[in-house]
Amino acid sequence: MVDPSPLNWLYITYNTVEEPVRVTHRGKVRPAAMRSYRWRGRRTLEIRVRPGDRFADGTTLTADSVRRALEEQFRWEAPHPPGTHFNIDRRSRVEIVDEHIVRLHMPEVDGLVLGKLRATHVMSDRFWADLGFGYARNRSGEGHW
């Protein structure tokens, strides 16, 4: 069976990878891979990752997994086919506090950043090494949609 829908990639992605948050059918942002969050000032979001969560390949989800996802996303001019409104500012800096806490330091206030985390795909190191959204094949994760 083949799904010819141009949105097929979206259905597959949202059902096979982790994101820090999910959005309910009523539009409420809820923690997913993220256990909780708190603001540390107006431009720093601290994310606490769920301890003990594992990827499908058995490796553990950590703060470093979130760091890697954000930094990989920052490499792209337009990381999201539906539009750049999902972009987190590429000038942001990611800090690992410990195994379960990561801080996102943004250059400007972004009141939509929690919603943007829904489009931040957190994968295992194996994913980035083997597939990485087409990096090995295309030298980029964008533009081949």
N, CA, C and O atoms as CSV, one atom per row, in Angstrom:
chain,resi,resn,atom,element,x,y,z
A,1,MET,N,N,0.846,-1.161,0.000
A,1,MET,CA,C,0.000,0.000,0.000
A,1,MET,C,C,0.898,1.233,0.000
A,1,MET,O,O,1.930,1.256,0.672
A,2,VAL,N,N,0.509,2.240,-0.744
A,2,VAL,CA,C,1.254,3.488,-0.836
A,2,VAL,C,C,0.312,4.623,-0.461
A,2,VAL,O,O,-0.826,4.682,-0.925
A,3,ASP,N,N,0.795,5.506,0.370
A,3,ASP,CA,C,0.024,6.696,0.715
A,3,ASP,C,C,0.591,7.857,-0.082
A,3,ASP,O,O,1.681,8.333,0.234
A,4,PRO,N,N,-0.111,8.331,-1.106
A,4,PRO,CA,C,0.419,9.398,-1.955
A,4,PRO,C,C,0.292,10.792,-1.353
A,4,PRO,O,O,0.679,11.772,-1.990
A,5,SER,N,N,-0.240,10.901,-0.146
A,5,SER,CA,C,-0.432,12.209,0.457
A,5,SER,C,C,0.903,12.910,0.682
A,5,SER,O,O,1.855,12.289,1.156
A,6,PRO,N,N,0.984,14.208,0.345
A,6,PRO,CA,C,2.220,14.951,0.621
A,6,PRO,C,C,2.452,15.147,2.113
A,6,PRO,O,O,3.534,15.580,2.513
A,7,LEU,N,N,1.458,14.838,2.947
A,7,LEU,CA,C,1.615,14.950,4.395
A,7,LEU,C,C,1.974,13.625,5.052
A,7,LEU,O,O,2.051,13.551,6.279
A,8,ASN,N,N,2.195,12.583,4.267
A,8,ASN,CA,C,2.521,11.274,4.807
A,8,ASN,C,C,3.739,11.340,5.729
A,8,ASN,O,O,3.746,10.707,6.784
A,9,TRP,N,N,4.762,12.093,5.346
A,9,TRP,CA,C,5.974,12.221,6.170
A,9,TRP,C,C,5.618,12.737,7.558
A,9,TRP,O,O,6.233,12.336,8.546
A,10,LEU,N,N,4.621,13.629,7.638
A,10,LEU,CA,C,4.232,14.215,8.910
A,10,LEU,C,C,3.595,13.162,9.815
A,10,LEU,O,O,3.916,13.090,11.001
A,11,TYR,N,N,2.707,12.357,9.272
A,11,TYR,CA,C,2.066,11.304,10.053
A,11,TYR,C,C,3.107,10.319,10.570
A,11,TYR,O,O,3.075,9.931,11.738
A,12,ILE,N,N,4.022,9.919,9.709
A,12,ILE,CA,C,5.062,8.973,10.110
A,12,ILE,C,C,5.955,9.589,11.181
A,12,ILE,O,O,6.224,8.963,12.206
A,13,THR,N,N,6.407,10.801,10.946
A,13,THR,CA,C,7.301,11.461,11.898
A,13,THR,C,C,6.649,11.596,13.269
A,13,THR,O,O,7.241,11.211,14.277
A,14,TYR,N,N,5.446,12.135,13.313
A,14,TYR,CA,C,4.806,12.386,14.601
A,14,TYR,C,C,4.418,11.103,15.332
A,14,TYR,O,O,4.082,11.150,16.516
A,15,ASN,N,N,4.459,9.969,14.655
A,15,ASN,CA,C,4.111,8.714,15.310
A,15,ASN,C,C,5.298,7.775,15.489
A,15,ASN,O,O,5.123,6.648,15.951
A,16,THR,N,N,6.500,8.218,15.131
A,16,THR,CA,C,7.667,7.346,15.289
A,16,THR,C,C,8.826,8.014,16.019
A,16,THR,O,O,9.782,7.328,16.380
A,17,VAL,N,N,8.781,9.298,16.247
A,17,VAL,CA,C,9.863,9.979,16.953
A,17,VAL,C,C,9.306,10.661,18.192
A,17,VAL,O,O,8.093,10.755,18.373
A,18,GLU,N,N,10.191,11.123,19.022
A,18,GLU,CA,C,9.788,11.841,20.223
A,18,GLU,C,C,9.876,13.339,19.983
A,18,GLU,O,O,10.691,13.802,19.184
A,19,GLU,N,N,9.053,14.073,20.661
A,19,GLU,CA,C,9.158,15.518,20.736
A,19,GLU,C,C,9.084,15.887,22.217
A,19,GLU,O,O,8.496,15.153,23.012
A,20,PRO,N,N,9.673,17.009,22.584
A,20,PRO,CA,C,9.564,17.411,23.991
A,20,PRO,C,C,8.119,17.569,24.445
A,20,PRO,O,O,7.795,17.279,25.597
A,21,VAL,N,N,7.243,18.029,23.542
A,21,VAL,CA,C,5.837,18.231,23.893
A,21,VAL,C,C,4.937,17.601,22.829
A,21,VAL,O,O,5.377,17.294,21.722
A,22,ARG,N,N,3.691,17.420,23.185
A,22,ARG,CA,C,2.630,17.041,22.249
A,22,ARG,C,C,1.544,18.101,22.383
A,22,ARG,O,O,1.544,18.886,23.331
A,23,VAL,N,N,0.641,18.118,21.449
A,23,VAL,CA,C,-0.477,19.053,21.498
A,23,VAL,C,C,-1.760,18.233,21.488
A,23,VAL,O,O,-1.938,17.352,20.647
A,24,THR,N,N,-2.650,18.531,22.428
A,24,THR,CA,C,-3.915,17.802,22.507
A,24,THR,C,C,-4.821,18.194,21.343
A,24,THR,O,O,-4.548,19.168,20.642
A,25,HIS,N,N,-5.880,17.448,21.142
A,25,HIS,CA,C,-6.826,17.765,20.066
A,25,HIS,C,C,-7.507,19.110,20.289
A,25,HIS,O,O,-8.134,19.649,19.377
A,26,ARG,N,N,-7.390,19.644,21.482
A,26,ARG,CA,C,-7.946,20.975,21.778
A,26,ARG,C,C,-6.880,22.069,21.730
A,26,ARG,O,O,-7.148,23.226,22.053
A,27,GLY,N,N,-5.670,21.688,21.325
A,27,GLY,CA,C,-4.616,22.684,21.141
A,27,GLY,C,C,-3.796,23.008,22.371
A,27,GLY,O,O,-3.047,23.985,22.361
A,28,LYS,N,N,-3.910,22.235,23.415
A,28,LYS,CA,C,-3.127,22.463,24.630
A,28,LYS,C,C,-1.768,21.779,24.515
A,28,LYS,O,O,-1.688,20.619,24.111
A,29,VAL,N,N,-0.715,22.483,24.864
A,29,VAL,CA,C,0.635,21.927,24.846
A,29,VAL,C,C,0.845,21.148,26.140
A,29,VAL,O,O,0.633,21.666,27.237
A,30,ARG,N,N,1.268,19.888,25.991
A,30,ARG,CA,C,1.491,19.005,27.140
A,30,ARG,C,C,2.862,18.348,27.033
A,30,ARG,O,O,3.303,18.040,25.926
A,31,PRO,N,N,3.550,18.124,28.157
A,31,PRO,CA,C,4.841,17.434,28.119
A,31,PRO,C,C,4.728,16.046,27.503
A,31,PRO,O,O,3.727,15.354,27.691
A,32,ALA,N,N,5.754,15.648,26.772
A,32,ALA,CA,C,5.856,14.300,26.202
A,32,ALA,C,C,7.203,13.738,26.645
A,32,ALA,O,O,7.295,13.179,27.737
A,33,ALA,N,N,8.252,13.870,25.830
A,33,ALA,CA,C,9.589,13.452,26.273
A,33,ALA,C,C,10.080,14.373,27.388
A,33,ALA,O,O,10.954,14.010,28.175
A,34,MET,N,N,9.511,15.545,27.434
A,34,MET,CA,C,9.822,16.506,28.485
A,34,MET,C,C,8.947,16.193,29.694
A,34,MET,O,O,7.724,16.111,29.572
A,35,ARG,N,N,9.551,16.022,30.833
A,35,ARG,CA,C,8.770,15.776,32.047
A,35,ARG,C,C,8.122,17.063,32.531
A,35,ARG,O,O,6.957,17.084,32.927
A,36,SER,N,N,8.910,18.143,32.489
A,36,SER,CA,C,8.422,19.443,32.937
A,36,SER,C,C,9.330,20.527,32.364
A,36,SER,O,O,10.361,20.240,31.756
A,37,TYR,N,N,8.930,21.751,32.567
A,37,TYR,CA,C,9.749,22.884,32.143
A,37,TYR,C,C,9.561,24.024,33.131
A,37,TYR,O,O,8.605,24.049,33.907
A,38,ARG,N,N,10.481,24.952,33.085
A,38,ARG,CA,C,10.305,26.191,33.831
A,38,ARG,C,C,11.120,27.276,33.148
A,38,ARG,O,O,12.161,27.023,32.541
A,39,TRP,N,N,10.613,28.479,33.269
A,39,TRP,CA,C,11.322,29.623,32.721
A,39,TRP,C,C,12.341,30.104,33.734
A,39,TRP,O,O,12.042,30.222,34.922
A,40,ARG,N,N,13.531,30.375,33.264
A,40,ARG,CA,C,14.600,30.939,34.091
A,40,ARG,C,C,14.937,32.289,33.463
A,40,ARG,O,O,15.910,32.436,32.723
A,41,GLY,N,N,14.108,33.248,33.783
A,41,GLY,CA,C,14.207,34.541,33.131
A,41,GLY,C,C,13.288,34.548,31.917
A,41,GLY,O,O,12.525,33.605,31.704
A,42,ARG,N,N,13.360,35.599,31.130
A,42,ARG,CA,C,12.445,35.756,29.988
A,42,ARG,C,C,12.922,35.055,28.732
A,42,ARG,O,O,12.135,34.843,27.810
A,43,ARG,N,N,14.217,34.684,28.675
A,43,ARG,CA,C,14.749,34.110,27.438
A,43,ARG,C,C,15.407,32.744,27.630
A,43,ARG,O,O,16.068,32.246,26.719
A,44,THR,N,N,15.237,32.142,28.787
A,44,THR,CA,C,15.827,30.821,29.027
A,44,THR,C,C,14.750,29.857,29.489
A,44,THR,O,O,14.080,30.079,30.497
A,45,LEU,N,N,14.598,28.786,28.732
A,45,LEU,CA,C,13.639,27.737,29.051
A,45,LEU,C,C,14.415,26.515,29.521
A,45,LEU,O,O,15.269,25.998,28.802
A,46,GLU,N,N,14.113,26.057,30.729
A,46,GLU,CA,C,14.749,24.861,31.275
A,46,GLU,C,C,13.807,23.682,31.072
A,46,GLU,O,O,12.647,23.715,31.482
A,47,ILE,N,N,14.324,22.650,30.436
A,47,ILE,CA,C,13.550,21.454,30.121
A,47,ILE,C,C,14.091,20.289,30.932
A,47,ILE,O,O,15.290,20.008,30.912
A,48,ARG,N,N,13.199,19.615,31.646
A,48,ARG,CA,C,13.567,18.402,32.386
A,48,ARG,C,C,13.034,17.216,31.593
A,48,ARG,O,O,11.834,17.119,31.333
A,49,VAL,N,N,13.935,16.318,31.213
A,49,VAL,CA,C,13.589,15.140,30.407
A,49,VAL,C,C,13.084,14.030,31.324
A,49,VAL,O,O,13.535,13.897,32.461
A,50,ARG,N,N,12.152,13.244,30.819
A,50,ARG,CA,C,11.634,12.114,31.601
A,50,ARG,C,C,12.740,11.100,31.868
A,50,ARG,O,O,13.314,10.559,30.923
A,51,PRO,N,N,13.047,10.834,33.119
A,51,PRO,CA,C,14.082,9.832,33.408
A,51,PRO,C,C,13.608,8.433,33.053
A,51,PRO,O,O,12.454,8.078,33.293
A,52,GLY,N,N,14.504,7.645,32.481
A,52,GLY,CA,C,14.207,6.254,32.165
A,52,GLY,C,C,13.539,6.013,30.830
A,52,GLY,O,O,13.406,4.862,30.415
A,53,ASP,N,N,13.110,7.069,30.137
A,53,ASP,CA,C,12.502,6.863,28.817
A,53,ASP,C,C,13.545,6.357,27.836
A,53,ASP,O,O,14.713,6.740,27.901
A,54,ARG,N,N,13.112,5.494,26.930
A,54,ARG,CA,C,14.018,4.892,25.952
A,54,ARG,C,C,13.467,5.075,24.538
A,54,ARG,O,O,12.258,5.162,24.319
A,55,PHE,N,N,14.389,5.127,23.601
A,55,PHE,CA,C,14.015,5.152,22.189
A,55,PHE,C,C,13.698,3.730,21.756
A,55,PHE,O,O,13.962,2.778,22.490
A,56,ALA,N,N,13.135,3.589,20.568
A,56,ALA,CA,C,12.781,2.271,20.037
A,56,ALA,C,C,13.991,1.359,19.912
A,56,ALA,O,O,13.851,0.138,19.975
A,57,ASP,N,N,15.191,1.938,19.733
A,57,ASP,CA,C,16.396,1.106,19.618
A,57,ASP,C,C,16.969,0.717,20.976
A,57,ASP,O,O,18.016,0.073,21.047
A,58,GLY,N,N,16.281,1.109,22.064
A,58,GLY,CA,C,16.692,0.715,23.410
A,58,GLY,C,C,17.589,1.703,24.122
A,58,GLY,O,O,17.816,1.559,25.323
A,59,THR,N,N,18.107,2.702,23.428
A,59,THR,CA,C,18.982,3.677,24.080
A,59,THR,C,C,18.150,4.652,24.907
A,59,THR,O,O,16.968,4.867,24.640
A,60,THR,N,N,18.783,5.228,25.901
A,60,THR,CA,C,18.103,6.103,26.846
A,60,THR,C,C,17.991,7.530,26.324
A,60,THR,O,O,18.937,8.079,25.759
A,61,LEU,N,N,16.835,8.105,26.521
A,61,LEU,CA,C,16.601,9.517,26.221
A,61,LEU,C,C,17.221,10.347,27.341
A,61,LEU,O,O,16.939,10.109,28.515
A,62,THR,N,N,18.055,11.308,26.992
A,62,THR,CA,C,18.714,12.155,27.980
A,62,THR,C,C,18.626,13.617,27.563
A,62,THR,O,O,18.128,13.940,26.485
A,63,ALA,N,N,19.114,14.490,28.427
A,63,ALA,CA,C,19.195,15.911,28.076
A,63,ALA,C,C,20.060,16.102,26.835
A,63,ALA,O,O,19.811,17.006,26.038
A,64,ASP,N,N,21.062,15.266,26.669
A,64,ASP,CA,C,21.918,15.367,25.489
A,64,ASP,C,C,21.152,15.029,24.209
A,64,ASP,O,O,21.465,15.561,23.143
A,65,SER,N,N,20.154,14.151,24.305
A,65,SER,CA,C,19.314,13.837,23.145
A,65,SER,C,C,18.556,15.081,22.686
A,65,SER,O,O,18.435,15.337,21.489
A,66,VAL,N,N,18.051,15.846,23.646
A,66,VAL,CA,C,17.329,17.078,23.326
A,66,VAL,C,C,18.296,18.116,22.770
A,66,VAL,O,O,17.977,18.807,21.802
A,67,ARG,N,N,19.467,18.229,23.374
A,67,ARG,CA,C,20.488,19.151,22.867
A,67,ARG,C,C,20.807,18.842,21.415
A,67,ARG,O,O,20.838,19.742,20.576
A,68,ARG,N,N,21.041,17.583,21.119
A,68,ARG,CA,C,21.395,17.191,19.754
A,68,ARG,C,C,20.274,17.538,18.777
A,68,ARG,O,O,20.532,18.053,17.688
A,69,ALA,N,N,19.033,17.256,19.165
A,69,ALA,CA,C,17.895,17.559,18.289
A,69,ALA,C,C,17.810,19.051,17.991
A,69,ALA,O,O,17.608,19.447,16.842
A,70,LEU,N,N,17.962,19.871,19.012
A,70,LEU,CA,C,17.898,21.313,18.805
A,70,LEU,C,C,19.047,21.801,17.931
A,70,LEU,O,O,18.834,22.575,16.998
A,71,GLU,N,N,20.266,21.348,18.229
A,71,GLU,CA,C,21.418,21.810,17.457
A,71,GLU,C,C,21.376,21.325,16.012
A,71,GLU,O,O,21.810,22.043,15.111
A,72,GLU,N,N,20.864,20.130,15.777
A,72,GLU,CA,C,20.701,19.658,14.398
A,72,GLU,C,C,19.677,20.533,13.676
A,72,GLU,O,O,19.866,20.901,12.517
A,73,GLN,N,N,18.608,20.856,14.366
A,73,GLN,CA,C,17.564,21.698,13.775
A,73,GLN,C,C,18.110,23.091,13.453
A,73,GLN,O,O,17.729,23.680,12.442
A,74,PHE,N,N,18.987,23.620,14.287
A,74,PHE,CA,C,19.547,24.956,14.059
A,74,PHE,C,C,20.411,25.006,12.799
A,74,PHE,O,O,20.655,26.089,12.267
A,75,ARG,N,N,20.874,23.861,12.316
A,75,ARG,CA,C,21.710,23.817,11.108
A,75,ARG,C,C,20.938,24.186,9.851
A,75,ARG,O,O,21.530,24.617,8.861
A,76,TRP,N,N,19.637,24.021,9.883
A,76,TRP,CA,C,18.818,24.178,8.689
A,76,TRP,C,C,18.274,25.600,8.567
A,76,TRP,O,O,17.925,26.233,9.564
A,77,GLU,N,N,18.209,26.083,7.351
A,77,GLU,CA,C,17.563,27.372,7.082
A,77,GLU,C,C,16.059,27.262,7.317
A,77,GLU,O,O,15.450,28.130,7.942
A,78,ALA,N,N,15.477,26.192,6.810
A,78,ALA,CA,C,14.035,25.975,6.922
A,78,ALA,C,C,13.799,24.528,7.334
A,78,ALA,O,O,13.573,23.674,6.477
A,79,PRO,N,N,13.847,24.236,8.645
A,79,PRO,CA,C,13.759,22.845,9.086
A,79,PRO,C,C,12.389,22.196,8.944
A,79,PRO,O,O,12.275,20.980,9.098
A,80,HIS,N,N,11.358,22.962,8.659
A,80,HIS,CA,C,10.024,22.393,8.648
A,80,HIS,C,C,9.301,22.692,7.349
A,80,HIS,O,O,9.035,23.855,7.047
A,81,PRO,N,N,8.979,21.673,6.579
A,81,PRO,CA,C,8.257,21.896,5.323
A,81,PRO,C,C,6.979,22.718,5.465
A,81,PRO,O,O,6.671,23.501,4.566
A,82,PRO,N,N,6.209,22.574,6.571
A,82,PRO,CA,C,4.993,23.388,6.666
A,82,PRO,C,C,5.270,24.886,6.814
A,82,PRO,O,O,4.369,25.695,6.590
A,83,GLY,N,N,6.479,25.269,7.182
A,83,GLY,CA,C,6.780,26.694,7.267
A,83,GLY,C,C,7.800,27.043,8.325
A,83,GLY,O,O,8.003,26.302,9.287
A,84,THR,N,N,8.435,28.175,8.135
A,84,THR,CA,C,9.479,28.621,9.050
A,84,THR,C,C,8.918,29.144,10.365
A,84,THR,O,O,9.687,29.448,11.276
A,85,HIS,N,N,7.614,29.257,10.486
A,85,HIS,CA,C,7.031,29.711,11.753
A,85,HIS,C,C,7.257,28.684,12.869
A,85,HIS,O,O,7.042,28.992,14.041
A,86,PHE,N,N,7.687,27.467,12.517
A,86,PHE,CA,C,8.034,26.465,13.532
A,86,PHE,C,C,9.481,26.598,14.010
A,86,PHE,O,O,9.882,25.919,14.955
A,87,ASN,N,N,10.254,27.453,13.377
A,87,ASN,CA,C,11.671,27.568,13.708
A,87,ASN,C,C,11.891,28.185,15.082
A,87,ASN,O,O,11.248,29.169,15.450
A,88,ILE,N,N,12.803,27.592,15.824
A,88,ILE,CA,C,13.352,28.224,17.021
A,88,ILE,C,C,14.573,28.990,16.541
A,88,ILE,O,O,15.336,28.486,15.716
A,89,ASP,N,N,14.765,30.181,17.039
A,89,ASP,CA,C,15.849,31.043,16.576
A,89,ASP,C,C,17.178,30.295,16.561
A,89,ASP,O,O,17.606,29.752,17.580
A,90,ARG,N,N,17.824,30.269,15.405
A,90,ARG,CA,C,19.086,29.536,15.211
A,90,ARG,C,C,20.226,30.104,16.038
A,90,ARG,O,O,21.247,29.442,16.224
A,91,ARG,N,N,20.067,31.307,16.529
A,91,ARG,CA,C,21.112,31.904,17.372
A,91,ARG,C,C,21.023,31.425,18.816
A,91,ARG,O,O,21.864,31.775,19.643
A,92,SER,N,N,20.006,30.626,19.117
A,92,SER,CA,C,19.831,30.099,20.472
A,92,SER,C,C,21.003,29.201,20.839
A,92,SER,O,O,21.673,28.634,19.975
A,93,ARG,N,N,21.229,29.087,22.133
A,93,ARG,CA,C,22.312,28.246,22.647
A,93,ARG,C,C,21.707,27.214,23.580
A,93,ARG,O,O,20.777,27.512,24.330
A,94,VAL,N,N,22.239,25.995,23.532
A,94,VAL,CA,C,21.734,24.906,24.360
A,94,VAL,C,C,22.786,24.551,25.398
A,94,VAL,O,O,23.957,24.365,25.067
A,95,GLU,N,N,22.368,24.458,26.646
A,95,GLU,CA,C,23.257,24.130,27.756
A,95,GLU,C,C,22.762,22.864,28.447
A,95,GLU,O,O,21.589,22.760,28.804
A,96,ILE,N,N,23.662,21.906,28.632
A,96,ILE,CA,C,23.349,20.702,29.404
A,96,ILE,C,C,23.660,21.006,30.869
A,96,ILE,O,O,24.785,21.374,31.208
A,97,VAL,N,N,22.666,20.853,31.727
A,97,VAL,CA,C,22.863,21.072,33.155
A,97,VAL,C,C,23.268,19.759,33.822
A,97,VAL,O,O,24.225,19.714,34.594
A,98,ASP,N,N,22.537,18.704,33.518
A,98,ASP,CA,C,22.870,17.356,33.973
A,98,ASP,C,C,22.197,16.366,33.030
A,98,ASP,O,O,21.689,16.770,31.984
A,99,GLU,N,N,22.181,15.099,33.368
A,99,GLU,CA,C,21.668,14.065,32.469
A,99,GLU,C,C,20.199,14.267,32.074
A,99,GLU,O,O,19.758,13.789,31.029
A,100,HIS,N,N,19.450,14.981,32.923
A,100,HIS,CA,C,18.017,15.136,32.677
A,100,HIS,C,C,17.562,16.577,32.470
A,100,HIS,O,O,16.373,16.818,32.258
A,101,ILE,N,N,18.475,17.532,32.528
A,101,ILE,CA,C,18.086,18.941,32.398
A,101,ILE,C,C,18.902,19.621,31.308
A,101,ILE,O,O,20.130,19.536,31.273
A,102,VAL,N,N,18.180,20.299,30.419
A,102,VAL,CA,C,18.802,21.076,29.352
A,102,VAL,C,C,18.168,22.465,29.375
A,102,VAL,O,O,16.969,22.602,29.616
A,103,ARG,N,N,18.974,23.486,29.124
A,103,ARG,CA,C,18.463,24.856,29.057
A,103,ARG,C,C,18.615,25.393,27.651
A,103,ARG,O,O,19.658,25.244,27.014
A,104,LEU,N,N,17.553,26.018,27.185
A,104,LEU,CA,C,17.548,26.667,25.883
A,104,LEU,C,C,17.627,28.172,26.128
A,104,LEU,O,O,16.683,28.783,26.629
A,105,HIS,N,N,18.769,28.757,25.766
A,105,HIS,CA,C,18.991,30.195,25.930
A,105,HIS,C,C,18.712,30.868,24.591
A,105,HIS,O,O,19.445,30.671,23.622
A,106,MET,N,N,17.655,31.657,24.546
A,106,MET,CA,C,17.234,32.295,23.296
A,106,MET,C,C,17.718,33.744,23.258
A,106,MET,O,O,17.762,34.405,24.295
A,107,PRO,N,N,18.080,34.242,22.079
A,107,PRO,CA,C,18.564,35.615,21.980
A,107,PRO,C,C,17.456,36.655,22.163
A,107,PRO,O,O,17.732,37.811,22.483
A,108,GLU,N,N,16.205,36.240,21.958
A,108,GLU,CA,C,15.065,37.136,22.110
A,108,GLU,C,C,13.929,36.386,22.784
A,108,GLU,O,O,13.885,35.157,22.746
A,109,VAL,N,N,13.024,37.105,23.390
A,109,VAL,CA,C,11.843,36.498,23.993
A,109,VAL,C,C,11.029,35.811,22.894
A,109,VAL,O,O,10.801,36.388,21.830
A,110,ASP,N,N,10.591,34.570,23.158
A,110,ASP,CA,C,9.783,33.826,22.197
A,110,ASP,C,C,8.640,33.148,22.950
A,110,ASP,O,O,8.804,32.060,23.501
A,111,GLY,N,N,7.507,33.793,22.964
A,111,GLY,CA,C,6.347,33.266,23.682
A,111,GLY,C,C,5.739,32.029,23.041
A,111,GLY,O,O,4.862,31.397,23.629
A,112,LEU,N,N,6.195,31.674,21.842
A,112,LEU,CA,C,5.659,30.499,21.153
A,112,LEU,C,C,6.599,29.299,21.206
A,112,LEU,O,O,6.328,28.273,20.582
A,113,VAL,N,N,7.686,29.415,21.935
A,113,VAL,CA,C,8.704,28.364,21.890
A,113,VAL,C,C,8.180,27.008,22.358
A,113,VAL,O,O,8.608,25.982,21.831
A,114,LEU,N,N,7.282,26.972,23.315
A,114,LEU,CA,C,6.746,25.673,23.755
A,114,LEU,C,C,6.021,24.975,22.618
A,114,LEU,O,O,6.181,23.768,22.437
A,115,GLY,N,N,5.237,25.699,21.858
A,115,GLY,CA,C,4.571,25.124,20.701
A,115,GLY,C,C,5.556,24.698,19.629
A,115,GLY,O,O,5.346,23.691,18.952
A,116,LYS,N,N,6.632,25.458,19.471
A,116,LYS,CA,C,7.652,25.118,18.480
A,116,LYS,C,C,8.377,23.826,18.844
A,116,LYS,O,O,8.885,23.130,17.966
A,117,LEU,N,N,8.426,23.507,20.131
A,117,LEU,CA,C,9.064,22.255,20.553
A,117,LEU,C,C,8.306,21.041,20.029
A,117,LEU,O,O,8.857,19.941,19.992
A,118,ARG,N,N,7.051,21.223,19.625
A,118,ARG,CA,C,6.285,20.116,19.034
A,118,ARG,C,C,6.915,19.682,17.714
A,118,ARG,O,O,6.763,18.535,17.295
A,119,ALA,N,N,7.609,20.586,17.073
A,119,ALA,CA,C,8.250,20.279,15.795
A,119,ALA,C,C,9.749,20.053,15.947
A,119,ALA,O,O,10.482,20.085,14.958
A,120,THR,N,N,10.212,19.824,17.172
A,120,THR,CA,C,11.609,19.479,17.425
A,120,THR,C,C,11.665,17.970,17.634
A,120,THR,O,O,11.221,17.462,18.664
A,121,HIS,N,N,12.207,17.267,16.662
A,121,HIS,CA,C,12.205,15.806,16.686
A,121,HIS,C,C,13.446,15.283,17.396
A,121,HIS,O,O,14.575,15.508,16.961
A,122,VAL,N,N,13.208,14.578,18.504
A,122,VAL,CA,C,14.285,14.050,19.328
A,122,VAL,C,C,14.471,12.579,18.988
A,122,VAL,O,O,13.556,11.771,19.139
A,123,MET,N,N,15.674,12.247,18.526
A,123,MET,CA,C,15.984,10.886,18.129
A,123,MET,C,C,17.221,10.366,18.853
A,123,MET,O,O,17.941,11.117,19.510
A,124,SER,N,N,17.444,9.077,18.716
A,124,SER,CA,C,18.617,8.444,19.316
A,124,SER,C,C,19.869,8.798,18.518
A,124,SER,O,O,19.786,9.243,17.373
A,125,ASP,N,N,21.024,8.593,19.140
A,125,ASP,CA,C,22.296,8.816,18.433
A,125,ASP,C,C,22.384,7.931,17.197
A,125,ASP,O,O,22.958,8.332,16.185
A,126,ARG,N,N,21.821,6.737,17.275
A,126,ARG,CA,C,21.853,5.826,16.123
A,126,ARG,C,C,21.126,6.437,14.924
A,126,ARG,O,O,21.588,6.313,13.790
A,127,PHE,N,N,20.001,7.091,15.168
A,127,PHE,CA,C,19.286,7.745,14.077
A,127,PHE,C,C,20.187,8.777,13.405
A,127,PHE,O,O,20.326,8.787,12.182
A,128,TRP,N,N,20.794,9.638,14.207
A,128,TRP,CA,C,21.631,10.702,13.630
A,128,TRP,C,C,22.820,10.115,12.875
A,128,TRP,O,O,23.224,10.659,11.847
A,129,ALA,N,N,23.384,9.020,13.365
A,129,ALA,CA,C,24.548,8.411,12.704
A,129,ALA,C,C,24.155,7.692,11.410
A,129,ALA,O,O,24.895,7.733,10.428
A,130,ASP,N,N,22.993,7.036,11.408
A,130,ASP,CA,C,22.605,6.212,10.256
A,130,ASP,C,C,21.739,6.937,9.227
A,130,ASP,O,O,21.955,6.789,8.024
A,131,LEU,N,N,20.771,7.714,9.685
A,131,LEU,CA,C,19.804,8.321,8.772
A,131,LEU,C,C,19.892,9.843,8.753
A,131,LEU,O,O,20.173,10.454,7.722
A,132,GLY,N,N,19.649,10.429,9.897
A,132,GLY,CA,C,19.776,11.869,10.058
A,132,GLY,C,C,19.012,12.727,9.075
A,132,GLY,O,O,19.551,13.731,8.608
A,133,PHE,N,N,17.781,12.378,8.737
A,133,PHE,CA,C,16.958,13.155,7.807
A,133,PHE,C,C,17.618,13.321,6.452
A,133,PHE,O,O,17.388,14.318,5.767
A,134,GLY,N,N,18.429,12.364,6.061
A,134,GLY,CA,C,19.017,12.403,4.723
A,134,GLY,C,C,20.383,13.062,4.635
A,134,GLY,O,O,20.862,13.311,3.529
A,135,TYR,N,N,21.027,13.353,5.756
A,135,TYR,CA,C,22.339,14.008,5.713
A,135,TYR,C,C,23.349,13.207,4.899
A,135,TYR,O,O,24.067,13.764,4.069
A,136,ALA,N,N,23.402,11.897,5.142
A,136,ALA,CA,C,24.393,11.067,4.445
A,136,ALA,C,C,24.157,11.079,2.936
A,136,ALA,O,O,25.106,11.132,2.154
A,137,ARG,N,N,22.910,11.031,2.537
A,137,ARG,CA,C,22.575,10.984,1.117
A,137,ARG,C,C,22.600,12.366,0.470
A,137,ARG,O,O,23.102,12.519,-0.644
A,138,ASN,N,N,22.052,13.391,1.172
A,138,ASN,CA,C,21.844,14.705,0.566
A,138,ASN,C,C,22.742,15.817,1.104
A,138,ASN,O,O,22.713,16.939,0.598
A,139,ARG,N,N,23.533,15.512,2.119
A,139,ARG,CA,C,24.363,16.498,2.810
A,139,ARG,C,C,23.539,17.573,3.524
A,139,ARG,O,O,24.083,18.572,3.995
A,140,SER,N,N,22.251,17.362,3.596
A,140,SER,CA,C,21.362,18.302,4.268
A,140,SER,C,C,20.101,17.553,4.642
A,140,SER,O,O,19.770,16.538,4.029
A,141,GLY,N,N,19.399,18.049,5.642
A,141,GLY,CA,C,18.120,17.461,6.019
A,141,GLY,C,C,16.954,18.232,5.451
A,141,GLY,O,O,15.801,17.911,5.739
A,142,GLU,N,N,17.228,19.236,4.654
A,142,GLU,CA,C,16.136,20.066,4.139
A,142,GLU,C,C,16.094,20.074,2.632
A,142,GLU,O,O,17.068,19.718,1.968
A,143,GLY,N,N,14.982,20.473,2.105
A,143,GLY,CA,C,14.876,20.697,0.677
A,143,GLY,C,C,14.546,19.489,-0.171
A,143,GLY,O,O,14.313,19.649,-1.369
A,144,HIS,N,N,14.514,18.299,0.379
A,144,HIS,CA,C,14.216,17.119,-0.426
A,144,HIS,C,C,12.816,16.582,-0.180
A,144,HIS,O,O,12.507,15.449,-0.552
A,145,TRP,N,N,11.985,17.375,0.431
A,145,TRP,CA,C,10.630,16.922,0.765
A,145,TRP,C,C,9.839,16.782,-0.492
A,145,TRP,O,O,8.666,16.411,-0.446
